[in-house]
């Protein structure tokens, strides 16, 4: 059973920044793609950023100017950095990974980010 373990959530002040990390049990190069999604109450799960093994990145429209997805090779984690947070960024943030063979999507349990003063 693959596991994706998120860390870095918590309370952030408006205008602040955050850094989330995801540690996959099979390592960050063990999947075709890895990324981050978020979901707030009453809303659908939303793509924030996606990174494939060949280095291609995709960002969601709501965060593309404020987010950076990267691999920390030393820690073997997938990281998401976001700046200029506002209350609309309050949500549960999920790590995501896709395996092609077999074709399986994996999700972490989520980490809550609350933007409030």
C-alpha distance (Angstrom), angle and dihedral (degrees) to the residues before:
residue distance angle dihedral
X1 . . .
X2 3.76 . .
X3 3.76 117.7 .
X4 3.78 130.9 -159.1
X5 3.78 112.2 -164.8
X6 3.80 117.4 -163.2
X7 3.78 126.0 -159.7
X8 3.79 137.8 171.4
X9 3.78 103.0 63.4
X10 3.77 125.1 130.1
X11 3.78 140.7 97.2
X12 3.79 118.2 -18.4
X13 3.77 126.9 -179.8
X14 3.80 119.6 -124.7
X15 3.76 109.1 -87.4
X16 3.77 91.6 24.4
X17 3.76 131.3 115.5
X18 3.78 138.0 -124.5
X19 3.75 140.1 -158.5
X20 3.77 120.2 -154.4
X21 3.78 125.0 -169.7
X22 3.78 131.2 -159.9
X23 3.79 121.7 -162.2
X24 3.82 112.6 -163.7
X25 3.78 118.6 -157.1
X26 3.82 92.9 -131.3
X27 3.80 95.7 43.5
X28 3.78 132.1 -99.5
X29 3.81 93.9 -79.0
X30 3.78 93.1 50.6
X31 3.81 94.3 89.5
X32 3.79 136.8 58.6
X33 3.81 89.5 -125.5
X34 3.77 140.6 -0.8
X35 3.74 130.8 -167.6
X36 3.77 151.9 142.2
X37 3.78 132.3 -93.8
X38 3.77 132.3 174.7
X39 3.77 137.2 -157.5
X40 3.77 130.4 -164.1
X41 3.83 124.7 -167.6
X42 3.78 112.1 -72.7
X43 3.80 93.2 10.3
X44 3.77 134.8 100.8
X45 3.77 121.2 -108.9
X46 3.78 107.5 -85.3
X47 3.81 129.8 -151.3
X48 3.79 113.4 -122.0
X49 3.78 103.6 170.3
X50 3.78 140.2 -16.8
X51 3.82 130.2 -164.6
X52 3.80 124.3 -169.2
X53 3.79 126.4 -155.3
X54 3.81 90.2 -105.3
X55 3.80 90.3 57.0
X56 3.79 100.8 -103.4
X57 3.80 112.9 147.8
X58 3.78 131.2 -159.3
X59 3.79 124.3 -171.7
X60 3.78 130.6 -164.5
X61 3.79 115.9 -115.4
X62 3.79 93.8 -117.9
X63 3.82 94.0 59.4
X64 3.81 107.2 20.3
X65 3.81 93.9 111.6
X66 3.81 94.0 43.4
X67 3.79 106.1 38.3
X68 3.78 135.7 76.6
X69 3.79 124.1 -173.3
X70 3.78 119.2 -160.5
X71 3.79 146.0 155.2
X72 3.78 120.6 -114.4
X73 3.77 99.5 -152.5
X74 3.77 94.0 -173.6
X75 3.79 93.1 55.2
X76 3.82 94.2 31.2
X77 3.79 91.5 -129.5
X78 3.77 137.4 130.7
X79 3.77 109.5 -129.5
X80 3.77 134.9 -161.7
X81 3.77 121.4 -162.1
X82 3.79 120.6 -168.7
X83 3.77 130.2 -179.3
X84 3.80 136.8 -167.7
X85 3.78 93.4 32.5
X86 3.77 119.7 -167.4
X87 3.80 134.2 -175.3
X88 3.78 89.7 -89.9
X89 3.79 88.3 67.4
X90 3.80 91.2 65.8
X91 3.79 106.1 118.4
X92 3.77 146.0 107.5
X93 3.79 108.1 -78.8
X94 3.79 118.3 -147.0
X95 3.76 131.8 -161.8
X96 3.81 113.8 -137.4
X97 3.77 133.5 -165.0
X98 3.77 132.2 -178.3
X99 3.77 126.7 -152.7
X100 3.81 117.2 -165.2
X101 3.79 98.2 -164.2
X102 2.93 102.4 65.1
X103 3.80 97.3 17.2
X104 3.80 101.1 -123.4
X105 3.78 134.3 145.9
X106 3.78 116.8 -147.3
X107 3.78 127.7 -160.2
X108 3.75 134.2 -166.8
X109 3.77 121.0 -133.6
X110 3.79 91.9 -105.3
X111 3.76 135.7 -116.1
X112 3.79 123.0 -124.1
X113 3.79 119.3 -123.9
X114 3.78 116.3 -169.7
X115 3.79 119.9 -171.5
X116 3.79 109.4 -158.9
X117 3.79 140.3 127.5
